[in-house]
Amino acid sequence: MGISSETERGIARGRLFLGICLALIPTGASFALVSNILIQLKQEFILTNYQVGQISGAAVWGMAVSLMVFGPLLEAYGLKNAARAAFGAHLLGTTLMISAVTKVGDPSAFWLLMTGAAILAMGNGMIEVTGNPLVAALYPDQKTVRLNWFHAFYPIGLVAGGLIGFVMANWGGRLAYWPFQLAVIYVPVLVYGSLLLPQAFPKTENAEVGLPVKEMFRYTLTHPAVLMMLVLMGISTAIEMGPMRWIPAVLESAGVHGILVLVWISGWMVLLRLLAGPFVERLSPPGMLVTASFLTGTGLVLFSFVESMWSALVVATIYAWGVAFFFPTMMGTLSERWPKTGSLGIVLMGGMAFLISGGVGVPLMGKVADGYLAQALNPAATVEYLERVEQRFPEHLARAEAATDAAQLGYRAGEVNDALTAVTAVLNEYRSTGQLPGDATANALRAVVATQVPNEPLIAEAGAILQPAEAYGGQMSFRYVASR
């Protein structure tokens, strides 16, 4: 990459650039690891796709809070304090999410997951608040190329987190449990903190040249082209981060190792961003963005037809070639063509990106998936199955309530009672209306799976009914995003 180690005016430019690049790894790693545990969260906490979408969306829109609220104040508190805030939020957010494991069966668990995901994402956002203006200040003559290099470390984190999550989930034994997977985030956070935080930071470009903050705000918030770029940034990131958040869970339901597909996409993103220079020279940034839009839309449509690992990898390659250049090229284009926007323009671009993708894109895909999931269920077969659960599970409940050692029995009365309650509610509604309630039916099936009653064939049947419907709903949500 040719990172310089020179020191200018007490600023170790090469070390700072390396440190801020490494600080982007937790963003990618957390994205991959949270995506990898969505099914576990859905089953353990009995959540709908929309609720899971809210949690995973919080792990994105929390970045928008940092960028939109704290980013515009960057000139007041400086780059180094922004890096310190990122470090603290990374540690606190990860810890809060993991602590939800102590609240299984309690509604507060959902809010712990939501709050932790949002704070973790705020840490990710503060790295964007710090990193984009820092890179621009360190390399004012190479902004687009260096920003592509910097953002290559996001997919590097995705690759690392995805592979680690896949290994833990498949061969980790007890380490496959979701809190252990999330704990991996601590490692890159501690590494970048020890490297980056002791360094001296430069001023932002605007502070260096003495451009008044008031003028920066006036120019950025009134220039029509800049406002248009903010809107386009929100749209482009929504069709990148929304689908990527759901790819592992949706493809897993379709019988494909979704996390490996996410790793494949991320590997392409690393390579393409590190090789951004020739693309910038030959296509120009606008040409890169037009090409990226076509490839991304094509990839999303094709994802809705994926049925095997090989087809998934082919489609993922098309999609990766599209999304690789969106984020950093939009950032570089704004900073190079409208330099008076300074740090404010950069942080607002990132804020719009994560606000739209996290607050709208990810939860909306979950909502769409829930709607199509209900359509995919066979009403007669599902009702017949639920009636068998209604007849069989009171026996399991009575046995669990009479047991003196739930650990030896292998399941607990609380989970069985929750499943029976959910099943009974669905059947009562069906008997009165003749219609299956979509979200409630899916949650009843998830609740049956979550009981983990040993040697109970009805649990496997629940998965067999639910899994293809989950896959269909998720794949149709990809097509929905592409068509919009």
C-alpha positions in Angstrom: 0.0 0.0 0.0 3.0 2.3 0.3 2.1 3.7 3.7 4.7 6.4 4.5 6.3 6.4 7.9 7.5 10.0 7.7 6.9 12.4 10.5 5.7 15.9 9.7 5.4 18.6 12.5 5.3 15.9 15.1 2.7 13.9 13.3 3.6 10.3 12.4 1.6 10.2 9.2 2.2 6.6 8.3 1.5 5.3 11.8 -1.6 7.4 12.2 -2.9 6.1 8.8 -2.2 2.5 9.8 -3.8 3.0 13.2 -7.0 4.5 11.8 -7.2 1.8 9.1 -7.0 -0.9 11.8 -9.7 1.0 13.8 -12.1 0.3 10.9 -11.7 -3.5 11.4 -14.1 -3.7 14.4 -16.8 -2.1 12.2 -16.5 -4.9 9.6 -16.0 -7.6 12.2 -19.1 -6.5 14.2 -21.2 -6.4 11.0 -20.2 -9.9 10.1 -20.5 -11.3 13.7 -23.9 -9.7 14.4 -25.1 -11.0 11.0 -23.9 -14.5 11.9 -25.9 -14.6 15.2 -29.2 -13.3 13.9 -30.8 -16.8 13.8 -29.5 -17.6 17.3 -31.0 -14.3 18.6 -34.3 -15.0 16.8 -34.6 -18.4 18.4 -33.3 -17.7 21.9 -35.3 -14.5 22.4 -38.3 -15.5 20.2 -38.1 -12.5 17.9 -39.7 -11.7 14.6 -37.7 -10.8 11.5 -38.8 -7.2 12.1 -37.4 -7.2 15.7 -34.2 -8.8 14.6 -34.1 -6.2 11.8 -34.5 -3.5 14.5 -31.5 -4.9 16.4 -29.3 -5.3 13.3 -30.6 -1.9 12.1 -29.5 -0.3 15.4 -26.1 -1.7 14.7 -26.1 0.5 11.6 -28.2 3.6 12.5 -26.2 4.1 15.7 -23.4 5.1 13.3 -25.7 7.8 11.9 -26.1 9.2 15.4 -22.4 9.7 15.8 -22.0 11.1 12.3 -25.1 13.4 12.4 -24.9 14.6 16.0 -21.3 14.5 17.0 -19.7 14.8 13.5 -20.7 18.4 12.9 -19.0 19.3 16.2 -15.7 17.7 15.3 -14.0 21.1 14.9 -14.8 21.9 18.5 -13.4 18.7 20.2 -10.8 17.5 17.6 -9.8 14.3 16.0 -8.1 12.7 19.0 -11.1 13.0 21.3 -13.3 11.5 18.6 -11.0 8.5 18.5 -11.2 8.2 22.3 -15.0 8.3 22.2 -15.0 5.5 19.5 -12.8 3.3 21.7 -15.1 3.7 24.7 -18.3 3.1 22.8 -16.8 0.0 21.2 -16.1 -1.5 24.6 -19.4 -0.5 26.2 -21.7 -1.5 23.3 -20.2 -5.0 23.0 -20.5 -5.5 26.7 -24.1 -4.5 26.8 -25.1 -6.8 24.0 -23.3 -9.7 25.6 -25.1 -9.0 28.9 -28.4 -9.7 27.3 -27.6 -13.4 27.8 -28.5 -13.0 31.5 -32.0 -11.8 30.6 -33.3 -14.6 28.4 -37.1 -14.7 28.7 -37.2 -11.1 30.0 -38.5 -8.4 27.6 -35.5 -6.2 28.8 -33.2 -8.5 26.8 -34.5 -7.0 23.6 -33.7 -3.5 24.8 -30.2 -4.6 26.0 -29.5 -5.9 22.6 -30.9 -2.8 20.9 -29.0 -0.4 23.2 -25.8 -2.3 23.0 -26.0 -2.6 19.2 -26.7 1.2 18.9 -23.7 2.1 21.2 -21.4 -0.3 19.4 -22.5 1.3 16.1 -21.9 4.7 17.6 -18.3 3.6 18.2 -18.1 2.5 14.6 -19.6 5.9 13.6 -17.0 7.8 15.6 -14.3 6.0 13.7 -15.9 7.3 10.5 -16.1 10.8 12.1 -12.4 10.5 12.9 -11.1 8.5 10.0 -12.5 10.3 6.9 -11.3 13.8 7.8 -8.1 12.4 9.2 -7.2 10.6 5.9 -8.2 13.8 4.0 -5.9 15.9 6.2 -3.0 13.4 6.0 -3.2 13.0 2.2 -4.9 16.1 0.6 -3.6 15.2 -2.9 -4.7 11.6 -2.8 -8.2 11.7 -1.2 -10.2 9.3 -3.4 -7.4 6.7 -3.5 -6.5 6.9 0.2 -10.1 6.8 1.2 -10.6 3.7 -0.8 -7.6 2.2 0.9 -8.9 3.2 4.3 -12.3 1.7 3.6 -10.7 -1.5 2.4 -10.2 -2.3 6.1 -14.0 -2.5 6.6 -14.3 -5.5 4.4 -11.0 -6.9 5.9 -12.9 -6.8 9.2 -15.8 -8.5 7.5 -13.6 -11.3 6.2 -11.9 -11.8 9.5 -15.1 -11.6 11.5 -17.0 -13.8 9.0 -14.4 -16.5 9.0 -14.0 -16.5 12.7 -17.7 -16.6 13.2 -18.1 -19.5 10.7 -15.4 -21.6 12.4 -16.8 -20.9 15.9 -20.4 -21.7 14.7 -19.4 -25.0 13.0 -16.5 -26.3 15.0 -16.3 -24.2 18.1 -18.4 -26.4 20.4 -19.6 -24.2 23.3 -17.8 -21.2 21.6 -20.5 -21.3 18.9 -22.9 -19.7 21.4 -23.5 -16.1 20.3 -22.0 -14.2 23.3 -18.6 -15.8 22.6 -18.8 -14.8 18.9 -19.5 -11.2 19.9 -16.6 -11.2 22.4 -14.3 -11.5 19.4 -14.9 -7.8 18.8 -12.9 -6.9 21.9 -9.6 -8.1 20.2 -9.4 -5.6 17.3 -10.7 -2.8 19.6 -7.9 -3.3 22.1 -5.3 -3.5 19.3 -6.2 -0.3 17.5 -6.6 1.5 20.9 -3.1 0.7 21.9 -1.7 1.8 18.5 -3.8 4.9 17.8 -4.6 6.6 21.0 -1.0 7.4 22.1 -0.4 9.3 18.8 -0.5 13.1 18.2 -3.3 14.0 15.7 -3.3 16.8 13.1 -5.9 19.5 12.7 -8.6 19.0 10.1 -8.1 20.6 6.7 -10.5 23.5 7.5 -8.8 24.2 10.8 -5.4 24.1 9.1 -6.4 26.8 6.5 -8.5 28.8 8.9 -11.8 28.4 7.2 -14.5 29.6 9.6 -16.8 26.9 10.9 -19.8 29.1 10.2 -18.8 29.4 6.5 -18.3 25.6 6.3 -21.9 25.1 7.6 -23.4 27.7 5.3 -21.7 26.3 2.2 -22.5 22.7 3.0 -26.1 23.1 3.9 -27.1 25.4 1.1 -25.2 24.1 -2.0 -27.7 22.1 -4.2 -25.1 19.7 -5.5 -23.9 18.8 -2.0 -27.5 18.3 -0.8 -28.1 16.0 -3.8 -24.9 14.0 -2.9 -26.2 13.5 0.6 -29.5 12.0 -0.7 -27.6 9.8 -3.2 -25.3 8.6 -0.4 -28.2 7.5 1.7 -29.8 5.5 -1.2 -26.5 3.9 -2.3 -25.5 2.8 1.2 -29.0 1.4 1.9 -28.7 -1.0 -1.1 -25.3 -2.0 0.1 -25.5 -2.4 3.9 -29.2 -3.5 4.1 -28.8 -6.6 1.9 -25.4 -7.4 3.3 -26.8 -7.5 6.8 -29.4 -10.1 5.8 -27.3 -12.2 3.4 -25.9 -14.7 6.0 -29.3 -15.4 7.7 -31.3 -15.6 4.4 -28.9 -17.9 2.6 -28.5 -20.0 5.8 -32.2 -20.6 5.7 -31.9 -21.6 2.0 -29.2 -24.2 3.0 -26.2 -22.2 1.9 -23.3 -21.1 4.1 -24.3 -17.5 4.1 -21.5 -16.2 6.2 -19.0 -17.6 3.7 -20.8 -15.7 0.9 -20.5 -12.5 2.9 -16.8 -13.3 3.3 -16.5 -13.8 -0.5 -18.2 -10.4 -1.1 -15.9 -8.8 1.4 -12.8 -10.3 -0.1 -13.7 -8.8 -3.4 -14.3 -5.4 -1.7 -10.8 -5.5 -0.1 -9.1 -6.3 -3.4 -11.1 -3.7 -5.5 -10.7 -0.9 -3.0 -6.9 -1.5 -2.7 -6.8 -1.3 -6.5 -9.0 1.8 -6.8 -6.3 3.9 -8.4 -6.5 2.5 -12.0 -10.4 2.5 -11.8 -10.3 6.2 -10.8 -8.0 7.0 -13.7 -9.9 5.0 -16.4 -13.5 5.4 -15.4 -13.5 8.6 -13.3 -15.5 8.7 -10.1 -18.9 9.3 -11.8 -18.2 6.4 -14.2 -17.4 4.2 -11.3 -20.7 5.1 -9.5 -22.8 4.5 -12.6 -21.2 1.1 -13.2 -21.6 0.2 -9.5 -25.3 1.0 -9.6 -26.0 -1.4 -12.5 -24.0 -4.3 -11.0 -25.5 -3.9 -7.5 -29.1 -3.9 -8.8 -28.4 -6.9 -11.0 -26.8 -8.8 -8.1 -29.7 -8.1 -5.8 -32.3 -9.5 -8.3 -30.2 -12.6 -8.9 -29.8 -13.2 -5.1 -33.6 -13.9 -5.0 -33.0 -17.0 -7.2 -30.0 -18.5 -5.4 -30.3 -22.2 -4.5 -26.7 -23.5 -4.2 -23.3 -22.4 -2.9 -21.9 -22.1 -6.4 -24.8 -19.9 -7.7 -24.5 -17.8 -4.6 -20.8 -17.2 -5.2 -21.4 -16.2 -8.8 -24.1 -13.7 -7.8 -22.1 -12.5 -4.9 -19.2 -11.6 -7.2 -21.5 -9.4 -9.4 -22.9 -7.8 -6.3 -19.4 -7.2 -4.8 -18.2 -5.5 -7.9 -21.1 -3.1 -7.6 -20.9 -2.2 -3.9 -17.1 -2.1 -3.5 -16.7 1.5 -4.7 -20.0 3.1 -3.6 -19.0 4.4 -0.1 -15.4 5.6 -0.5 -15.9 7.0 -4.0 -18.9 9.1 -2.9 -16.8 10.4 0.0 -13.8 11.2 -2.2 -15.9 12.8 -4.9 -17.5 15.2 -2.4 -14.3 16.1 -0.7 -12.4 16.7 -4.0 -15.1 18.6 -5.9 -16.5 20.6 -3.0 -13.5 21.0 -0.6 -15.2 23.8 1.3 -17.6 21.3 2.8 -14.6 20.1 4.9 -15.1 17.7 7.8 -18.8 18.6 7.9 -19.5 17.4 4.4 -17.7 14.1 5.0 -19.5 13.3 8.3 -22.9 14.3 7.0 -22.3 12.0 4.0 -21.6 9.1 6.4 -24.5 10.1 8.6 -27.0 10.0 5.8 -25.6 6.7 4.6 -26.1 4.9 8.0 -29.3 6.7 8.9 -31.1 5.6 5.8 -29.6 2.1 5.7 -29.9 1.3 9.4 -33.1 3.2 10.2 -35.0 2.2 7.1 -33.2 -0.3 4.9 -32.4 -3.1 7.3 -35.8 -3.1 9.3 -37.8 -2.7 6.1 -36.2 -5.8 4.6 -37.1 -7.7 7.8 -40.7 -6.4 7.5 -40.9 -7.4 3.8 -39.4 -10.9 4.6 -42.0 -11.4 7.3 -44.8 -10.6 4.9 -43.6 -13.0 2.2 -42.8 -15.7 4.9 -46.5 -15.8 5.8 -47.4 -16.3 2.2 -45.0 -19.3 1.9 -46.5 -21.3 4.8 -49.0 -24.0 3.8 -52.0 -23.2 6.1 -53.5 -26.7 6.3 -50.1 -28.4 7.0 -49.1 -25.7 9.5 -52.4 -25.9 11.4 -52.2 -29.7 11.5 -48.7 -29.5 12.9 -49.6 -26.8 15.5 -52.5 -29.0 16.7 -50.1 -31.9 17.3 -47.9 -29.5 19.4 -51.0 -28.4 21.3 -51.8 -32.0 22.2 -48.2 -33.2 22.9 -46.5 -30.3 24.7 -48.7 -30.2 27.9 -47.0 -33.6 28.7 -43.6 -32.0 28.4 -44.7 -29.0 30.5 -46.0 -31.2 33.3 -42.7 -33.2 33.3 -40.6 -30.0 33.4 -42.7 -28.5 36.3 -42.3 -31.7 38.3 -38.6 -32.1 37.6 -36.1 -31.1 40.4 -33.2 -30.7 38.0 -34.0 -28.9 34.8 -30.4 -29.3 33.6 -30.6 -33.1 33.8 -34.0 -33.1 32.1 -32.6 -31.0 29.2 -35.3 -28.3 29.0 -37.1 -25.9 31.1 -40.8 -25.3 31.9 -40.7 -21.6 31.0 -39.7 -22.2 27.3 -42.3 -25.0 26.9 -45.0 -22.8 28.4 -44.1 -19.9 26.1 -44.3 -22.3 23.1 -47.7 -23.6 24.1 -49.0 -20.1 24.7 -47.8 -19.0 21.3 -49.2 -22.1 19.5 -52.6 -21.8 21.3 -52.9 -18.1 20.4 -52.3 -18.9 16.7 -54.7 -21.7 16.6 -57.4 -19.6 18.4 -57.1 -16.9 15.8 -57.1 -19.4 12.9 -60.3 -21.1 14.3 -62.0 -17.7 14.6 -60.9 -16.1 11.4 -59.8 -18.9 9.1 -56.5 -17.1 8.5 -53.0 -17.8 9.9 -51.4 -14.7 11.5 -48.1 -14.5 9.7 -45.7 -13.1 12.3 -47.4 -14.9 15.2 -47.2 -18.3 13.4 -43.5 -17.9 12.6 -42.8 -16.9 16.2 -44.8 -20.0 17.5 -42.7 -22.2 15.3 -39.5 -20.5 16.6 -40.7 -20.9 20.2 -41.2 -24.7 19.6 -37.6 -24.9 18.3 -36.3 -22.9 21.3 -37.7 -25.4 23.8 -34.9 -27.9 22.9 -36.9 -30.8 24.2 -34.6 -33.9 23.7 -35.7 -36.5 21.3 -38.9 -34.6 20.3 -39.5 -35.0 16.6 -41.9 -32.1 16.6 -39.0 -29.7 17.0 -37.3 -30.9 13.8 -40.7 -30.6 12.0 -41.0 -27.0 13.1 -37.6 -26.2 11.5 -38.6 -28.1 8.4 -41.8 -25.9 8.1 -40.1 -22.6 9.0 -36.8 -22.8 7.1 -38.0 -22.7 3.5 -40.5 -20.0 4.4 -37.7 -18.0 6.0 -35.6 -18.4 2.9 -38.4 -17.4 0.5 -39.2 -14.3 2.5 -35.6 -13.2 2.7 -34.9 -13.7 -1.0 -38.0 -11.8 -1.9 -36.9 -8.9 0.2 -33.7 -8.8 -1.9 -35.9 -8.5 -5.1 -38.0 -5.8 -3.4 -34.9 -3.6 -2.6 -33.6 -4.0 -6.2 -37.0 -3.0 -7.7 -37.2 0.1 -5.6 
